[in-house]
Amino acid sequence: MAQGFFKHIPNIAYDFKSDGKFIEAKDMFRKVSVWSYLQEGVTGYSYYRIVEGERPDVVASKLYKDSTLYWTFFLVNENLQDFSDWPKSGALFNRFMTRKYPGTCLIASSSTDIVSYDHTTNVSSKFTLGEKVSQSSSIYGFVTDINPTHNRITLNSVEGIFTSGGTVTGDDSAKSFVISSIQNEEDAVHHYLDSNDQKTTVESYTSDLSNTSDPTGNAYNYSTANNTLVTNFEYERDLNEDRHLIRYIESNYIDIVIKEFRELVRN
């Protein structure tokens, strides 16, 4: 969160570990209550579209003739929690994606290839975070994400080149599967959108008595097909684009709002 915002939030003693040892920290409960009040109580809002690469202080200088008021943007925009949420330029966005999604995804044909449970023996079988997964002695990587929803594991520190049709095995779990496809992590599925632009985890689905019957024995009548795939890259790109449009307090209200804000957090 912007430093100008936090300096107004009072400190409170927290017992984080419930061990009787208190640590002084900012009263974040106060922050939440203030944010709710301002969202509902301030009427003098306008909207501004951030130009590529504009910093918060530059926008504040443009809107208020005072660059130090940049922290008020974080106060009235719920999707701006700290500077990492400020919309990124093209170059910064690409570096962000490289850092956040550096892995290689190995896709299986079924979720049970990733995580499964034998109800007869009560034994689970699954890959584990951090374990080494190998296709051969010279082709391997280490698990950083396990996603049975999308039938995949994500590997980092990869050596060699994994190939579709090859079998991979975890050193610790002994779990294995045949690779159906391989993707860069940023190109992997984040979610799908149905015809109503609602998020779903599946590409298609049809309910019937075998999978979605209610207590009366009637099947839920629902079907969705040809849902639109949204990759990790597309999800982050759209999120970044949405943040370019911010709400701000109009200049003729800003002094009043700051005064009320300071009184609220100190009471």
C-alpha positions in Angstrom: 0.0 0.0 0.0 1.2 3.5 -0.7 3.3 5.0 2.1 1.2 8.1 2.3 -1.8 5.9 3.1 -0.1 3.8 5.8 1.3 6.8 7.7 -2.2 7.7 8.7 -3.2 4.3 10.0 -2.6 3.9 13.8 -0.6 1.1 15.3 -2.0 -1.7 17.4 -0.5 -4.5 19.4 -1.1 -7.9 17.7 -0.6 -11.4 19.3 0.0 -13.1 15.9 0.9 -16.5 17.3 -1.4 -16.4 20.3 1.6 -17.0 22.5 1.3 -13.8 24.6 4.0 -12.0 22.6 2.7 -8.8 21.1 4.1 -7.0 18.1 3.2 -3.5 17.1 1.7 -3.3 13.6 -0.7 -1.2 11.6 -4.4 -1.7 12.5 -5.6 -3.2 9.2 -9.1 -3.7 10.6 -9.3 0.1 10.7 -8.2 0.3 7.1 -11.0 -2.0 6.0 -13.7 0.0 7.9 -12.4 3.3 6.5 -12.3 1.9 2.9 -15.9 0.7 3.3 -17.0 4.2 4.5 -15.3 6.0 1.7 -16.7 3.7 -1.0 -20.2 4.3 0.2 -20.0 7.8 1.5 -18.0 9.8 -1.1 -20.1 11.1 -4.1 -17.5 13.2 -5.8 -15.8 10.5 -7.9 -14.6 10.7 -11.5 -12.6 8.2 -13.6 -9.2 8.5 -15.2 -7.6 6.2 -17.8 -3.9 5.8 -17.0 -1.6 6.4 -19.9 1.0 3.7 -20.7 3.8 4.0 -18.1 2.3 6.8 -16.0 3.4 6.5 -12.4 0.9 7.2 -9.5 2.7 10.4 -8.5 2.5 11.7 -12.1 -1.2 11.1 -12.2 -1.7 12.8 -8.8 0.2 15.8 -10.1 -1.9 16.0 -13.2 -5.2 15.7 -11.3 -4.5 17.5 -8.1 -1.3 19.6 -8.8 0.1 17.7 -5.9 2.2 14.5 -6.5 2.1 13.5 -2.8 -1.7 12.7 -3.1 -1.0 9.5 -5.1 -1.9 7.4 -2.1 -5.6 8.4 -2.4 -5.9 6.3 -5.5 -5.1 3.2 -3.4 -7.7 4.4 -0.9 -10.7 4.4 -3.3 -9.9 1.6 -5.7 -10.4 -1.8 -4.3 -8.3 -3.5 -6.9 -5.3 -1.4 -6.1 -3.9 -2.9 -2.9 -0.3 -1.9 -3.4 2.2 -0.7 -6.0 2.3 -4.1 -7.6 -1.3 -3.6 -8.7 -0.6 -0.4 -10.5 -1.1 -1.0 -14.3 2.2 -2.1 -15.9 3.7 -0.9 -19.1 4.2 -3.4 -21.9 7.9 -4.0 -20.9 7.1 -4.3 -17.2 4.2 -6.6 -17.9 6.4 -9.0 -19.9 9.0 -9.1 -17.1 6.2 -9.7 -14.6 4.9 -12.7 -16.6 8.4 -14.1 -16.9 8.8 -14.0 -13.1 5.3 -15.2 -12.2 4.9 -17.9 -14.9 8.4 -19.3 -15.6 7.4 -23.0 -15.6 6.7 -25.8 -18.0 3.3 -27.5 -17.7 3.0 -31.3 -18.4 -0.6 -32.1 -19.3 -2.1 -35.5 -18.6 -5.3 -37.0 -20.1 -7.1 -37.3 -16.8 -7.1 -35.6 -13.4 -6.5 -39.0 -11.7 -3.1 -39.0 -13.5 -2.3 -36.1 -11.2 -4.1 -36.9 -8.0 -6.1 -40.1 -7.2 -7.5 -42.1 -4.3 -8.2 -45.8 -4.0 -11.3 -46.2 -2.0 -10.7 -50.0 -1.6 -7.2 -49.6 -0.1 -7.7 -46.1 1.2 -4.4 -45.1 -0.4 -3.9 -41.7 -2.1 -1.6 -41.3 -5.0 -0.4 -37.8 -6.0 2.6 -35.8 -7.0 4.1 -33.7 -4.3 5.4 -30.1 -4.3 9.2 -29.9 -4.8 9.7 -33.5 -5.9 11.8 -34.3 -8.9 9.9 -35.6 -11.9 11.7 -37.3 -14.7 11.1 -38.6 -18.2 14.7 -40.0 -18.3 17.9 -39.5 -16.4 18.7 -36.4 -18.5 15.1 -35.0 -18.7 13.7 -33.8 -15.5 12.2 -30.8 -13.5 10.9 -30.0 -10.0 7.2 -29.6 -9.2 6.0 -26.1 -8.3 2.3 -26.6 -8.9 -0.2 -29.5 -8.9 -3.4 -28.9 -10.7 -5.8 -31.8 -11.1 -8.6 -29.5 -12.3 -6.7 -28.9 -15.5 -4.8 -32.3 -15.5 -1.3 -30.9 -15.1 1.8 -30.4 -13.1 4.1 -27.4 -13.4 7.8 -27.9 -13.3 10.7 -25.4 -12.9 14.4 -25.8 -13.1 13.8 -28.1 -16.1 16.7 -29.9 -17.7 16.4 -31.5 -21.1 13.3 -31.4 -23.3 10.1 -33.2 -22.3 8.2 -34.8 -25.2 4.5 -35.7 -25.7 3.9 -39.4 -25.4 6.7 -39.9 -23.0 6.1 -41.2 -19.4 7.1 -39.1 -16.4 7.5 -40.4 -12.9 7.9 -38.6 -9.6 11.0 -39.6 -7.6 9.2 -39.4 -4.2 5.6 -40.2 -5.0 6.3 -42.8 -7.7 3.2 -41.3 -9.5 3.5 -41.4 -13.3 1.5 -40.6 -16.4 1.9 -40.3 -20.1 2.3 -36.7 -21.3 -0.5 -35.7 -23.6 0.8 -32.2 -24.3 3.4 -29.6 -23.0 2.9 -25.9 -22.5 4.7 -22.9 -21.3 3.1 -22.0 -18.0 1.9 -18.6 -19.2 0.0 -20.4 -22.1 -1.7 -22.9 -19.8 -5.4 -22.7 -18.9 -6.4 -20.3 -16.2 -10.1 -20.8 -16.6 -12.9 -21.0 -19.3 -15.8 -18.6 -20.0 -19.2 -19.9 -20.9 -21.7 -18.3 -23.3 -22.8 -15.9 -20.5 -19.1 -14.9 -19.8 -19.2 -16.7 -16.5 -16.0 -18.4 -15.3 -15.9 -22.2 -15.3 -13.2 -24.8 -14.9 -14.3 -27.0 -17.8 -14.3 -26.7 -21.6 -17.7 -28.5 -21.8 -20.1 -30.2 -19.4 -23.4 -31.9 -19.5 -25.4 -33.0 -16.4 -27.2 -36.3 -16.1 -28.5 -38.6 -13.5 -25.1 -40.2 -13.0 -23.2 -37.1 -12.0 -25.6 -34.3 -10.7 -28.8 -35.8 -9.3 -30.4 -34.0 -6.5 -31.9 -35.7 -3.4 -35.2 -36.4 -5.2 -33.4 -38.2 -8.1 -34.0 -35.5 -10.6 -31.0 -34.5 -12.7 -29.9 -30.9 -12.9 -30.7 -29.8 -16.5 -27.5 -28.0 -17.4 -25.2 -28.2 -20.3 -22.3 -26.1 -21.5 -20.1 -26.7 -24.5 -17.4 -24.9 -26.5 -16.5 -22.7 -23.6 -13.7 -20.1 -24.4 -10.3 -20.9 -23.0 -8.5 -18.1 -21.1 -4.8 -18.6 -20.6 -2.7 -17.3 -17.7 -1.3 -14.7 -20.1 -4.7 -13.6 -21.2 -6.0 -13.5 -17.6 -3.1 -11.3 -16.4 -3.3 -9.1 -19.5 -7.0 -8.4 -19.1 -6.5 -7.8 -15.3 -3.7 -5.3 -16.1 -5.9 -3.6 -18.7 -8.8 -3.2 -16.3 -6.6 -1.4 -13.8 -5.8 1.3 -16.3 -9.2 2.8 -15.5 -9.2 4.2 -12.0 -11.6 6.0 -9.8 -10.4 9.2 -8.2 -11.8 11.8 -5.8 -12.6 15.0 -7.6 -10.2 17.9 -6.8 -12.9 20.0 -5.1 -13.6 17.2 -2.7 -10.1 16.0 -2.0 -9.3 18.2 1.0 -12.6 17.3 2.7 -12.1 13.6 2.1 -8.5 13.6 3.4 -9.7 15.4 6.6 -12.5 12.9 7.2 -10.1 10.0 6.5 -7.6 11.2 9.1 -10.3 11.6 11.7 -11.7 8.2 10.9 -8.5 6.3 11.3 -7.5 8.1 14.5 -10.8 7.6 16.3 
